[in-house]
Amino acid sequence: MPRNGESTVMNSAKSSASPLAGPWWRELNGYHWFVFLIAAFGWMFDCFDQQIFTNSRSITMQDLMPQADTLTQVKFGTWATSIFIVGWATGGLIFGSIGDKWGRAKTMAVTILVYAVCTGLSGFAKSWSMFAIFRFLTGAGVGGEFAVGAALLAEVMPDRARPHALGSLQALSAIGNILAALSLGVVVPGDKLGWGWRGLYYLGALPALIAVFVFARLKEPERWVAAKAAAAQAQAMDKFGRISDLFTDARWRRHTLVGLGLAIAGQIGLWGVGFYTPELIDSAIPTVEKQTRPKMEAILSAGSLDAHVAAVGALDEKEKRKYANFLARISRGGGKADAIRELNTPLTSDRREEIRGLLEKAVTDDEKTRLKSIGGILQQIGAFLGISCFTALAARRGRRVSFLIALVLAWGSLIWAFSTFSRPAQIWYLWPIIGFCVFAPFGGYAIYFPELFPTRLRTTGTSFCYNVGRYVTAFGVFLLGPLAQAAQGLTAMPGFRLAAMLMASSYLLGIIALIWAPETVNKPLAEDEKAFAH
């Protein structure tokens, strides 16, 4: 039997857009709110996991690969990101189809359990390969949760409230990202909890408790139950979750290709560029510990070869690596290995001034971690506002124009940030702008993708667009490291930045896809009753 309130849910969800006045949330009953909160918490902690990974990726690679130079660490960090995204895409496709066949609520509970447990296991990794395996498995759970949760919420909510509820679901994901940024500043630094990057992943296992509530109380949407019953009567149960149906029908094929183009554009922009703001900080702001700074200044003050060699000899092995990093930063085309060979080479007056300039803006490792934490919080505040603005604009002016504005702004914000960032103070305005612009299209995915497909294909279609897009994204992210290495030394700008700016052009694909995008504002969810006709 359905829970109290579900009949109301079903009836309101089937109606066309209502002309009722007043705030959209006044149309919701108690069960609507219960479903919204469960879906929101599931996706919020899903995003918490994503963000602790991106925020701590650089320090994780430094810990797992201490002997590697910075570009090699970035390369393996991008590979770990690609593996995570491939896991996300693979799990999303599998769980998306299961969500249509088995049910939204049960599938969502399983996805939450998978990503939470595997997040905790990531903290026990002793090597890059072990870490990458757990990232793949975590991604599998993360990928399935979004499509199932979005479809569940879309089918339960009244039509007028649906875009607002789905947009709010995506906007509240910024809270999970903010919690991740706060955790980075509290859990990792030695003068705080000092648990390091591993402690972040231990915290990420806590959402497994949500799965218990989902299993215990959440019921399947009546819309899905009714469609399943109609399919059983028509002996057409095999039509649920069948990926091939996304392409055999012209309408669903068009919707699938449009959604896929939009997803690829935003995901490469976010995962291939926007989520590399911690590495952007690394590329611009060097680190030096307080006890090392006087030794570095002694090197800069050395007036002879013997004095220079003596000053370098006073550095321990870790401090020599720091000094080599400074040399690598001012050597166009050179890596850390070349810089290490130059340790005992006296500095020219120009190189001395360049290093002095770097030393003036250098911070300690803990200070940089806190800087990344602050940047992450600012970026997610911007994300919350960007998704909220997209939701309001999409509900009033339509989905297509909202996507067009969001994609253009996202593209411009990344070019601006990656071409100009050089000082810590810029984080206070660049990072919120990046968050606002780059995350805004994701509010559209939550609203638009479930509207493109019928009940029997809703999680399958949503997941296909979102997750096949991630396969392409994973390949794009995989290219970031090699592109950065190839671009290193071509200009005075670090190769990593040039590669990121090139990848930001992915937004053009989404802009082109909008030519064929159907407008869904003020329309009920798509259906195809003919699929179950005798």
One Martini backbone bead per residue (centre of mass of N, CA, C, O) as a GRO file, in nm:
protein
  534
    1MET     BB    1   0.099   0.033   0.019
    2PRO     BB    2   0.073   0.349   0.024
    3ARG     BB    3   0.144   0.625   0.148
    4ASN     BB    4   0.058   0.897   0.285
    5GLY     BB    5   0.008   1.115   0.001
    6GLU     BB    6   0.060   0.957  -0.274
    7SER     BB    7  -0.198   1.020  -0.426
    8THR     BB    8  -0.146   1.319  -0.441
    9VAL     BB    9   0.116   1.294  -0.590
   10MET     BB   10   0.010   1.159  -0.846
   11ASN     BB   11  -0.198   1.367  -0.932
   12SER     BB   12  -0.006   1.616  -0.941
   13ALA     BB   13   0.207   1.493  -1.137
   14LYS     BB   14  -0.003   1.467  -1.385
   15SER     BB   15  -0.041   1.741  -1.406
   16SER     BB   16  -0.039   2.029  -1.520
   17ALA     BB   17   0.037   2.330  -1.512
   18SER     BB   18  -0.023   2.545  -1.257
   19PRO     BB   19  -0.192   2.863  -1.174
   20LEU     BB   20  -0.112   2.886  -0.902
   21ALA     BB   21  -0.052   3.077  -0.641
   22GLY     BB   22   0.242   3.111  -0.499
   23PRO     BB   23   0.446   2.922  -0.353
   24TRP     BB   24   0.558   2.611  -0.436
   25TRP     BB   25   0.572   2.478  -0.137
   26ARG     BB   26   0.252   2.480  -0.082
   27GLU     BB   27   0.206   2.200  -0.253
   28LEU     BB   28   0.332   2.048  -0.021
   29ASN     BB   29   0.362   1.765   0.160
   30GLY     BB   30   0.500   1.551   0.380
   31TYR     BB   31   0.605   1.346   0.163
   32HIS     BB   32   0.747   1.538  -0.016
   33TRP     BB   33   0.956   1.628   0.199
   34PHE     BB   34   1.079   1.351   0.253
   35VAL     BB   35   1.186   1.299  -0.031
   36PHE     BB   36   1.356   1.552  -0.057
   37LEU     BB   37   1.549   1.499   0.185
   38ILE     BB   38   1.660   1.228   0.097
   39ALA     BB   39   1.771   1.322  -0.177
   40ALA     BB   40   1.945   1.554  -0.067
   41PHE     BB   41   2.129   1.391   0.124
   42GLY     BB   42   2.239   1.195  -0.083
   43TRP     BB   43   2.362   1.419  -0.275
   44MET     BB   44   2.528   1.579  -0.070
   45PHE     BB   45   2.724   1.337   0.008
   46ASP     BB   46   2.813   1.284  -0.271
   47CYS     BB   47   2.952   1.567  -0.301
   48PHE     BB   48   3.142   1.536  -0.065
   49ASP     BB   49   3.312   1.320  -0.199
   50GLN     BB   50   3.403   1.473  -0.447
   51GLN     BB   51   3.538   1.717  -0.289
   52ILE     BB   52   3.754   1.568  -0.122
   53PHE     BB   53   3.901   1.477  -0.370
   54THR     BB   54   3.965   1.750  -0.512
   55ASN     BB   55   4.089   1.902  -0.261
   56SER     BB   56   4.306   1.641  -0.194
   57ARG     BB   57   4.463   1.541  -0.447
   58SER     BB   58   4.745   1.674  -0.426
   59ILE     BB   59   4.819   1.558  -0.136
   60THR     BB   60   4.778   1.265  -0.213
   61MET     BB   61   4.998   1.248  -0.432
   62GLN     BB   62   5.231   1.338  -0.246
   63ASP     BB   63   5.202   1.087  -0.055
   64LEU     BB   64   5.201   0.847  -0.278
   65MET     BB   65   5.429   1.046  -0.458
   66PRO     BB   66   5.708   1.187  -0.330
   67GLN     BB   67   5.924   1.162  -0.590
   68ALA     BB   68   5.758   1.328  -0.765
   69ASP     BB   69   5.675   1.557  -0.971
   70THR     BB   70   5.434   1.781  -1.025
   71LEU     BB   71   5.338   1.684  -1.310
   72THR     BB   72   5.311   1.386  -1.229
   73GLN     BB   73   5.102   1.429  -1.008
   74VAL     BB   74   4.892   1.553  -1.194
   75LYS     BB   75   4.865   1.313  -1.385
   76PHE     BB   76   4.773   1.103  -1.166
   77GLY     BB   77   4.534   1.274  -1.077
   78THR     BB   78   4.385   1.260  -1.351
   79TRP     BB   79   4.362   0.953  -1.357
   80ALA     BB   80   4.196   0.924  -1.101
   81THR     BB   81   3.965   1.095  -1.213
   82SER     BB   82   3.898   0.919  -1.457
   83ILE     BB   83   3.833   0.663  -1.298
   84PHE     BB   84   3.604   0.785  -1.136
   85ILE     BB   85   3.430   0.862  -1.386
   86VAL     BB   86   3.405   0.578  -1.503
   87GLY     BB   87   3.263   0.464  -1.258
   88TRP     BB   88   3.028   0.656  -1.271
   89ALA     BB   89   2.927   0.575  -1.553
   90THR     BB   90   2.893   0.272  -1.505
   91GLY     BB   91   2.705   0.285  -1.259
   92GLY     BB   92   2.490   0.465  -1.390
   93LEU     BB   93   2.398   0.266  -1.610
   94ILE     BB   94   2.325   0.031  -1.430
   95PHE     BB   95   2.139   0.182  -1.217
   96GLY     BB   96   1.949   0.312  -1.421
   97SER     BB   97   1.818   0.051  -1.523
   98ILE     BB   98   1.740  -0.060  -1.243
   99GLY     BB   99   1.550   0.176  -1.162
  100ASP     BB  100   1.330   0.094  -1.376
  101LYS     BB  101   1.299  -0.215  -1.290
  102TRP     BB  102   1.318  -0.211  -0.953
  103GLY     BB  103   1.346   0.089  -0.848
  104ARG     BB  104   1.415   0.382  -0.687
  105ALA     BB  105   1.455   0.335  -0.380
  106LYS     BB  106   1.633   0.078  -0.374
  107THR     BB  107   1.858   0.185  -0.558
  108MET     BB  108   1.941   0.429  -0.386
  109ALA     BB  109   2.035   0.273  -0.138
  110VAL     BB  110   2.265   0.118  -0.279
  111THR     BB  111   2.431   0.361  -0.380
  112ILE     BB  112   2.492   0.484  -0.104
  113LEU     BB  113   2.638   0.239   0.015
  114VAL     BB  114   2.866   0.218  -0.191
  115TYR     BB  115   2.995   0.508  -0.171
  116ALA     BB  116   3.047   0.510   0.136
  117VAL     BB  117   3.227   0.260   0.176
  118CYS     BB  118   3.445   0.332  -0.051
  119THR     BB  119   3.534   0.593   0.075
  120GLY     BB  120   3.654   0.474   0.334
  121LEU     BB  121   3.861   0.285   0.182
  122SER     BB  122   4.038   0.511   0.054
  123GLY     BB  123   4.190   0.577   0.332
  124PHE     BB  124   4.364   0.285   0.309
  125ALA     BB  125   4.550   0.359   0.098
  126LYS     BB  126   4.904   0.276  -0.014
  127SER     BB  127   4.840   0.337  -0.321
  128TRP     BB  128   4.751   0.441  -0.623
  129SER     BB  129   4.603   0.182  -0.720
  130MET     BB  130   4.418   0.146  -0.474
  131PHE     BB  131   4.287   0.420  -0.489
  132ALA     BB  132   4.166   0.385  -0.778
  133ILE     BB  133   3.978   0.148  -0.715
  134PHE     BB  134   3.803   0.297  -0.500
  135ARG     BB  135   3.717   0.524  -0.694
  136PHE     BB  136   3.559   0.350  -0.888
  137LEU     BB  137   3.351   0.236  -0.683
  138THR     BB  138   3.246   0.505  -0.588
  139GLY     BB  139   3.149   0.606  -0.866
  140ALA     BB  140   2.928   0.392  -0.904
  141GLY     BB  141   2.744   0.506  -0.679
  142VAL     BB  142   2.727   0.803  -0.762
  143GLY     BB  143   2.605   0.767  -1.051
  144GLY     BB  144   2.327   0.637  -0.961
  145GLU     BB  145   2.202   0.848  -0.760
  146PHE     BB  146   2.115   1.086  -0.936
  147ALA     BB  147   1.911   0.956  -1.135
  148VAL     BB  148   1.725   0.831  -0.922
  149GLY     BB  149   1.666   1.084  -0.751
  150ALA     BB  150   1.553   1.265  -0.979
  151ALA     BB  151   1.322   1.078  -1.068
  152LEU     BB  152   1.179   1.056  -0.799
  153LEU     BB  153   1.119   1.360  -0.765
  154ALA     BB  154   0.971   1.411  -1.035
  155GLU     BB  155   0.732   1.196  -0.972
  156VAL     BB  156   0.629   1.333  -0.694
  157MET     BB  157   0.601   1.610  -0.795
  158PRO     BB  158   0.455   1.873  -0.878
  159ASP     BB  159   0.477   2.047  -1.161
  160ARG     BB  160   0.535   2.336  -1.046
  161ALA     BB  161   0.757   2.222  -0.832
  162ARG     BB  162   0.971   2.058  -0.985
  163PRO     BB  163   1.201   2.261  -1.072
  164HIS     BB  164   1.249   2.366  -0.783
  165ALA     BB  165   1.320   2.098  -0.646
  166LEU     BB  166   1.553   2.014  -0.838
  167GLY     BB  167   1.720   2.272  -0.803
  168SER     BB  168   1.746   2.246  -0.493
  169LEU     BB  169   1.892   1.982  -0.491
  170GLN     BB  170   2.144   2.094  -0.638
  171ALA     BB  171   2.203   2.335  -0.450
  172LEU     BB  172   2.242   2.160  -0.183
  173SER     BB  173   2.510   2.031  -0.275
  174ALA     BB  174   2.684   2.271  -0.175
  175ILE     BB  175   2.686   2.186   0.118
  176GLY     BB  176   2.866   1.939   0.080
  177ASN     BB  177   3.104   2.106  -0.037
  178ILE     BB  178   3.142   2.288   0.212
  179LEU     BB  179   3.200   2.061   0.413
  180ALA     BB  180   3.456   1.972   0.266
  181ALA     BB  181   3.611   2.238   0.295
  182LEU     BB  182   3.600   2.247   0.604
  183SER     BB  183   3.738   1.974   0.651
  184LEU     BB  184   4.008   2.045   0.526
  185GLY     BB  185   4.075   2.275   0.749
  186VAL     BB  186   4.044   2.060   1.002
  187VAL     BB  187   4.160   1.765   0.937
  188VAL     BB  188   4.452   1.808   0.802
  189PRO     BB  189   4.599   1.995   0.970
  190GLY     BB  190   4.837   1.986   1.223
  191ASP     BB  191   4.690   2.231   1.400
  192LYS     BB  192   4.458   2.040   1.418
  193LEU     BB  193   4.374   1.724   1.378
  194GLY     BB  194   4.581   1.569   1.173
  195TRP     BB  195   4.461   1.332   0.961
  196GLY     BB  196   4.455   1.409   0.689
  197TRP     BB  197   4.329   1.284   0.397
  198ARG     BB  198   4.209   1.024   0.525
  199GLY     BB  199   3.997   1.153   0.716
  200LEU     BB  200   3.796   1.238   0.495
  201TYR     BB  201   3.713   0.941   0.412
  202TYR     BB  202   3.599   0.854   0.681
  203LEU     BB  203   3.366   1.059   0.678
  204GLY     BB  204   3.241   0.951   0.398
  205ALA     BB  205   3.096   0.689   0.540
  206LEU     BB  206   2.835   0.800   0.693
  207PRO     BB  207   2.597   0.787   0.468
  208ALA     BB  208   2.511   0.488   0.514
  209LEU     BB  209   2.272   0.560   0.708
  210ILE     BB  210   2.066   0.655   0.493
  211ALA     BB  211   1.999   0.377   0.370
  212VAL     BB  212   1.821   0.283   0.603
  213PHE     BB  213   1.587   0.488   0.558
  214VAL     BB  214   1.522   0.411   0.270
  215PHE     BB  215   1.449   0.115   0.319
  216ALA     BB  216   1.225   0.171   0.549
  217ARG     BB  217   1.033   0.432   0.408
  218LEU     BB  218   1.064   0.435   0.108
  219LYS     BB  219   0.864   0.468  -0.174
  220GLU     BB  220   0.726   0.412  -0.459
  221PRO     BB  221   0.612   0.564  -0.717
  222GLU     BB  222   0.302   0.565  -0.859
  223ARG     BB  223   0.388   0.608  -1.146
  224TRP     BB  224   0.569   0.354  -1.158
  225VAL     BB  225   0.361   0.145  -1.062
  226ALA     BB  226   0.157   0.195  -1.293
  227ALA     BB  227   0.351   0.137  -1.530
  228LYS     BB  228   0.416  -0.151  -1.441
  229ALA     BB  229   0.125  -0.261  -1.455
  230ALA     BB  230   0.079  -0.198  -1.755
  231ALA     BB  231   0.311  -0.376  -1.857
  232ALA     BB  232   0.208  -0.643  -1.740
  233GLN     BB  233  -0.062  -0.647  -1.894
  234ALA     BB  234   0.106  -0.613  -2.182
  235GLN     BB  235   0.368  -0.774  -2.177
  236ALA     BB  236   0.614  -0.514  -2.124
  237MET     BB  237   0.862  -0.532  -1.915
  238ASP     BB  238   1.113  -0.502  -2.117
  239LYS     BB  239   1.075  -0.176  -2.155
  240PHE     BB  240   1.230  -0.143  -1.899
  241GLY     BB  241   1.544  -0.010  -1.922
  242ARG     BB  242   1.593   0.014  -2.240
  243ILE     BB  243   1.846   0.150  -2.413
  244SER     BB  244   1.757   0.113  -2.716
  245ASP     BB  245   1.498   0.306  -2.690
  246LEU     BB  246   1.665   0.578  -2.716
  247PHE     BB  247   1.700   0.511  -3.056
  248THR     BB  248   1.433   0.394  -3.199
  249ASP     BB  249   1.311   0.663  -3.116
  250ALA     BB  250   1.311   0.980  -3.232
  251ARG     BB  251   1.246   1.140  -2.977
  252TRP     BB  252   1.450   1.002  -2.778
  253ARG     BB  253   1.698   1.049  -2.951
  254ARG     BB  254   1.703   1.352  -2.943
  255HIS     BB  255   1.706   1.382  -2.634
  256THR     BB  256   1.968   1.226  -2.587
  257LEU     BB  257   2.164   1.403  -2.756
  258VAL     BB  258   2.114   1.664  -2.609
  259GLY     BB  259   2.189   1.571  -2.323
  260LEU     BB  260   2.475   1.479  -2.395
  261GLY     BB  261   2.589   1.752  -2.490
  262LEU     BB  262   2.539   1.902  -2.222
  263ALA     BB  263   2.700   1.714  -2.035
  264ILE     BB  264   2.979   1.730  -2.162
  265ALA     BB  265   3.025   2.030  -2.136
  266GLY     BB  266   2.998   2.060  -1.820
  267GLN     BB  267   3.192   1.826  -1.726
  268ILE     BB  268   3.454   1.923  -1.850
  269GLY     BB  269   3.448   2.201  -1.720
  270LEU     BB  270   3.453   2.090  -1.428
  271TRP     BB  271   3.655   1.832  -1.425
  272GLY     BB  272   3.881   1.960  -1.627
  273VAL     BB  273   3.879   2.256  -1.461
  274GLY     BB  274   3.709   2.362  -1.208
  275PHE     BB  275   3.844   2.121  -1.016
  276TYR     BB  276   4.152   2.274  -1.054
  277THR     BB  277   4.196   2.498  -0.830
  278PRO     BB  278   4.409   2.372  -0.645
  279GLU     BB  279   4.624   2.360  -0.877
  280LEU     BB  280   4.619   2.663  -0.932
  281ILE     BB  281   4.739   2.736  -0.664
  282ASP     BB  282   4.999   2.572  -0.698
  283SER     BB  283   5.099   2.731  -0.960
  284ALA     BB  284   5.114   3.023  -0.795
  285ILE     BB  285   5.169   2.904  -0.492
  286PRO     BB  286   5.415   2.864  -0.292
  287THR     BB  287   5.611   2.669  -0.053
  288VAL     BB  288   5.724   2.750   0.291
  289GLU     BB  289   5.872   2.710   0.571
  290LYS     BB  290   5.974   2.894   0.835
  291GLN     BB  291   6.258   2.742   0.874
  292THR     BB  292   6.338   2.780   0.556
  293ARG     BB  293   6.346   3.079   0.478
  294PRO     BB  294   6.636   3.163   0.580
  295LYS     BB  295   6.783   2.963   0.388
  296MET     BB  296   6.682   3.091   0.125
  297GLU     BB  297   6.799   3.374   0.182
  298ALA     BB  298   7.095   3.275   0.187
  299ILE     BB  299   7.106   3.200  -0.110
  300LEU     BB  300   7.035   3.489  -0.218
  301SER     BB  301   7.302   3.614  -0.058
  302ALA     BB  302   7.503   3.475  -0.216
  303GLY     BB  303   7.839   3.579  -0.352
  304SER     BB  304   7.932   3.276  -0.401
  305LEU     BB  305   7.993   2.955  -0.466
  306ASP     BB  306   8.056   2.863  -0.178
  307ALA     BB  307   7.811   2.997  -0.044
  308HIS     BB  308   7.597   2.848  -0.208
  309VAL     BB  309   7.676   2.557  -0.136
  310ALA     BB  310   7.643   2.596   0.171
  311ALA     BB  311   7.342   2.681   0.169
  312VAL     BB  312   7.239   2.421   0.033
  313GLY     BB  313   7.369   2.221   0.246
  314ALA     BB  314   7.165   2.322   0.484
  315LEU     BB  315   6.966   2.147   0.351
  316ASP     BB  316   6.741   1.929   0.348
  317GLU     BB  317   6.573   1.715   0.150
  318LYS     BB  318   6.301   1.864   0.158
  319GLU     BB  319   6.422   2.151   0.107
  320LYS     BB  320   6.544   2.084  -0.169
  321ARG     BB  321   6.274   2.033  -0.307
  322LYS     BB  322   6.171   2.317  -0.268
  323TYR     BB  323   6.396   2.461  -0.423
  324ALA     BB  324   6.350   2.304  -0.687
  325ASN     BB  325   6.066   2.418  -0.728
  326PHE     BB  326   6.154   2.708  -0.768
  327LEU     BB  327   6.330   2.652  -1.016
  328ALA     BB  328   6.103   2.529  -1.193
  329ARG     BB  329   5.921   2.792  -1.202
  330ILE     BB  330   6.170   2.959  -1.367
  331SER     BB  331   6.182   2.713  -1.579
  332ARG     BB  332   6.137   2.689  -1.898
  333GLY     BB  333   6.059   2.346  -1.949
  334GLY     BB  334   6.137   2.262  -1.674
  335GLY     BB  335   6.193   2.037  -1.426
  336LYS     BB  336   6.273   1.896  -1.130
  337ALA     BB  337   6.516   1.738  -1.232
  338ASP     BB  338   6.668   1.985  -1.342
  339ALA     BB  339   6.670   2.145  -1.076
  340ILE     BB  340   6.839   1.946  -0.908
  341ARG     BB  341   7.098   1.978  -1.091
  342GLU     BB  342   7.099   2.310  -1.009
  343LEU     BB  343   7.149   2.359  -0.706
  344ASN     BB  344   7.481   2.440  -0.733
  345THR     BB  345   7.395   2.678  -0.908
  346PRO     BB  346   7.435   2.983  -0.946
  347LEU     BB  347   7.268   3.278  -0.940
  348THR     BB  348   7.132   3.497  -1.113
  349SER     BB  349   6.993   3.800  -1.089
  350ASP     BB  350   6.721   3.723  -1.219
  351ARG     BB  351   6.668   3.458  -1.060
  352ARG     BB  352   6.682   3.586  -0.781
  353GLU     BB  353   6.432   3.774  -0.820
  354GLU     BB  354   6.227   3.555  -0.881
  355ILE     BB  355   6.256   3.402  -0.612
  356ARG     BB  356   6.193   3.639  -0.431
  357GLY     BB  357   5.903   3.672  -0.531
  358LEU     BB  358   5.809   3.390  -0.445
  359LEU     BB  359   5.884   3.416  -0.140
  360GLU     BB  360   5.684   3.650  -0.072
  361LYS     BB  361   5.417   3.455  -0.154
  362ALA     BB  362   5.476   3.241   0.031
  363VAL     BB  363   5.358   2.950   0.201
  364THR     BB  364   5.248   2.727   0.394
  365ASP     BB  365   5.101   2.427   0.387
  366ASP     BB  366   4.871   2.499   0.586
  367GLU     BB  367   4.794   2.767   0.448
  368LYS     BB  368   4.716   2.640   0.176
  369THR     BB  369   4.496   2.457   0.280
  370ARG     BB  370   4.320   2.692   0.382
  371LEU     BB  371   4.295   2.831   0.110
  372LYS     BB  372   4.144   2.597  -0.026
  373SER     BB  373   3.911   2.595   0.171
  374ILE     BB  374   3.810   2.879   0.115
  375GLY     BB  375   3.777   2.842  -0.188
  376GLY     BB  376   3.568   2.614  -0.169
  377ILE     BB  377   3.351   2.778  -0.023
  378LEU     BB  378   3.323   3.007  -0.230
  379GLN     BB  379   3.250   2.824  -0.470
  380GLN     BB  380   2.986   2.704  -0.332
  381ILE     BB  381   2.836   2.963  -0.295
  382GLY     BB  382   2.826   3.020  -0.594
  383ALA     BB  383   2.679   2.758  -0.671
  384PHE     BB  384   2.418   2.806  -0.519
  385LEU     BB  385   2.348   3.069  -0.673
  386GLY     BB  386   2.362   2.960  -0.963
  387ILE     BB  387   2.145   2.737  -0.939
  388SER     BB  388   1.918   2.921  -0.834
  389CYS     BB  389   1.912   3.109  -1.082
  390PHE     BB  390   1.853   2.895  -1.290
  391THR     BB  391   1.585   2.799  -1.173
  392ALA     BB  392   1.434   3.068  -1.196
  393LEU     BB  393   1.479   3.111  -1.501
  394ALA     BB  394   1.360   2.837  -1.604
  395ALA     BB  395   1.067   2.885  -1.485
  396ARG     BB  396   1.022   3.158  -1.658
  397ARG     BB  397   1.205   3.132  -1.954
  398GLY     BB  398   1.343   2.860  -1.970
  399ARG     BB  399   1.581   2.622  -2.060
  400ARG     BB  400   1.743   2.723  -2.307
  401VAL     BB  401   1.828   3.013  -2.219
  402SER     BB  402   1.963   2.920  -1.958
  403PHE     BB  403   2.184   2.747  -2.085
  404LEU     BB  404   2.316   2.961  -2.261
  405ILE     BB  405   2.406   3.151  -2.036
  406ALA     BB  406   2.564   2.943  -1.862
  407LEU     BB  407   2.777   2.849  -2.074
  408VAL     BB  408   2.905   3.122  -2.133
  409LEU     BB  409   2.989   3.193  -1.841
  410ALA     BB  410   3.165   2.948  -1.786
  411TRP     BB  411   3.374   2.991  -2.003
  412GLY     BB  412   3.467   3.280  -1.918
  413SER     BB  413   3.552   3.220  -1.619
  414LEU     BB  414   3.789   3.023  -1.683
  415ILE     BB  415   3.962   3.204  -1.857
  416TRP     BB  416   4.002   3.424  -1.650
  417ALA     BB  417   4.123   3.262  -1.412
  418PHE     BB  418   4.361   3.100  -1.568
  419SER     BB  419   4.496   3.383  -1.679
  420THR     BB  420   4.514   3.568  -1.381
  421PHE     BB  421   4.609   3.402  -1.153
  422SER     BB  422   4.853   3.507  -0.861
  423ARG     BB  423   4.683   3.572  -0.592
  424PRO     BB  424   4.523   3.511  -0.300
  425ALA     BB  425   4.310   3.752  -0.312
  426GLN     BB  426   4.153   3.643  -0.574
  427ILE     BB  427   3.972   3.427  -0.439
  428TRP     BB  428   3.734   3.621  -0.335
  429TYR     BB  429   3.623   3.649  -0.654
  430LEU     BB  430   3.686   3.408  -0.847
  431TRP     BB  431   3.558   3.158  -0.703
  432PRO     BB  432   3.256   3.245  -0.699
  433ILE     BB  433   3.236   3.277  -1.006
  434ILE     BB  434   3.301   2.992  -1.085
  435GLY     BB  435   3.074   2.857  -0.925
  436PHE     BB  436   2.834   3.000  -1.055
  437CYS     BB  437   2.894   2.924  -1.360
  438VAL     BB  438   2.976   2.609  -1.359
  439PHE     BB  439   2.711   2.505  -1.188
  440ALA     BB  440   2.451   2.602  -1.329
  441PRO     BB  441   2.399   2.365  -1.539
  442PHE     BB  442   2.334   2.148  -1.312
  443GLY     BB  443   2.053   2.250  -1.254
  444GLY     BB  444   1.949   2.166  -1.539
  445TYR     BB  445   1.986   1.861  -1.526
  446ALA     BB  446   1.783   1.806  -1.294
  447ILE     BB  447   1.539   1.926  -1.454
  448TYR     BB  448   1.560   1.823  -1.765
  449PHE     BB  449   1.617   1.516  -1.795
  450PRO     BB  450   1.347   1.395  -1.670
  451GLU     BB  451   1.169   1.549  -1.900
  452LEU     BB  452   1.271   1.372  -2.163
  453PHE     BB  453   1.137   1.109  -2.022
  454PRO     BB  454   0.983   0.835  -1.959
  455THR     BB  455   0.916   0.628  -1.704
  456ARG     BB  456   1.058   0.366  -1.836
  457LEU     BB  457   1.329   0.585  -1.903
  458ARG     BB  458   1.424   0.793  -1.690
  459THR     BB  459   1.685   0.675  -1.556
  460THR     BB  460   1.817   0.583  -1.815
  461GLY     BB  461   1.832   0.859  -1.963
  462THR     BB  462   1.962   1.030  -1.746
  463SER     BB  463   2.209   0.843  -1.713
  464PHE     BB  464   2.312   0.843  -1.998
  465CYS     BB  465   2.374   1.142  -2.028
  466TYR     BB  466   2.547   1.176  -1.768
  467ASN     BB  467   2.749   0.910  -1.815
  468VAL     BB  468   2.845   0.914  -2.104
  469GLY     BB  469   2.962   1.192  -2.063
  470ARG     BB  470   3.185   1.079  -1.867
  471TYR     BB  471   3.355   0.924  -2.065
  472VAL     BB  472   3.443   1.174  -2.218
  473THR     BB  473   3.550   1.324  -1.971
  474ALA     BB  474   3.769   1.122  -1.890
  475PHE     BB  475   3.933   1.165  -2.146
  476GLY     BB  476   3.977   1.468  -2.108
  477VAL     BB  477   4.120   1.449  -1.833
  478PHE     BB  478   4.348   1.262  -1.928
  479LEU     BB  479   4.469   1.497  -2.120
  480LEU     BB  480   4.568   1.719  -1.928
  481GLY     BB  481   4.850   1.624  -1.854
  482PRO     BB  482   4.979   1.601  -2.141
  483LEU     BB  483   4.906   1.892  -2.223
  484ALA     BB  484   5.072   2.029  -2.003
  485GLN     BB  485   5.346   1.913  -2.092
  486ALA     BB  486   5.337   2.021  -2.388
  487ALA     BB  487   5.293   2.337  -2.293
  488GLN     BB  488   5.546   2.349  -2.153
  489GLY     BB  489   5.728   2.647  -2.249
  490LEU     BB  490   5.569   2.810  -2.471
  491THR     BB  491   5.520   2.996  -2.225
  492ALA     BB  492   5.503   3.169  -1.927
  493MET     BB  493   5.274   2.991  -1.893
  494PRO     BB  494   5.161   2.733  -1.760
  495GLY     BB  495   5.062   2.438  -1.907
  496PHE     BB  496   4.813   2.383  -1.729
  497ARG     BB  497   4.658   2.640  -1.811
  498LEU     BB  498   4.641   2.603  -2.113
  499ALA     BB  499   4.490   2.332  -2.105
  500ALA     BB  500   4.240   2.431  -1.951
  501MET     BB  501   4.151   2.649  -2.158
  502LEU     BB  502   4.106   2.450  -2.390
  503MET     BB  503   3.887   2.267  -2.245
  504ALA     BB  504   3.668   2.498  -2.210
  505SER     BB  505   3.555   2.464  -2.514
  506SER     BB  506   3.325   2.250  -2.452
  507TYR     BB  507   3.078   2.451  -2.439
  508LEU     BB  508   3.012   2.455  -2.743
  509LEU     BB  509   2.852   2.190  -2.758
  510GLY     BB  510   2.608   2.282  -2.588
  511ILE     BB  511   2.525   2.519  -2.768
  512ILE     BB  512   2.462   2.343  -3.016
  513ALA     BB  513   2.247   2.148  -2.884
  514LEU     BB  514   2.019   2.373  -2.846
  515ILE     BB  515   1.895   2.366  -3.132
  516TRP     BB  516   1.738   2.067  -3.049
  517ALA     BB  517   1.598   2.163  -2.797
  518PRO     BB  518   1.342   2.116  -2.597
  519GLU     BB  519   1.070   2.269  -2.452
  520THR     BB  520   0.945   2.226  -2.090
  521VAL     BB  521   0.795   2.454  -1.998
  522ASN     BB  522   0.485   2.398  -1.864
  523LYS     BB  523   0.519   2.077  -1.866
  524PRO     BB  524   0.474   1.765  -1.855
  525LEU     BB  525   0.574   1.470  -1.833
  526ALA     BB  526   0.688   1.241  -2.023
  527GLU     BB  527   0.515   1.013  -2.251
  528ASP     BB  528   0.436   0.651  -2.382
  529GLU     BB  529   0.155   0.478  -2.417
  530LYS     BB  530   0.222   0.302  -2.678
  531ALA     BB  531   0.416   0.094  -2.539
  532PHE     BB  532   0.135  -0.057  -2.398
  533ALA     BB  533  -0.005  -0.135  -2.642
  534HIS     BB  534  -0.199  -0.393  -2.799
   0.00000   0.00000   0.00000
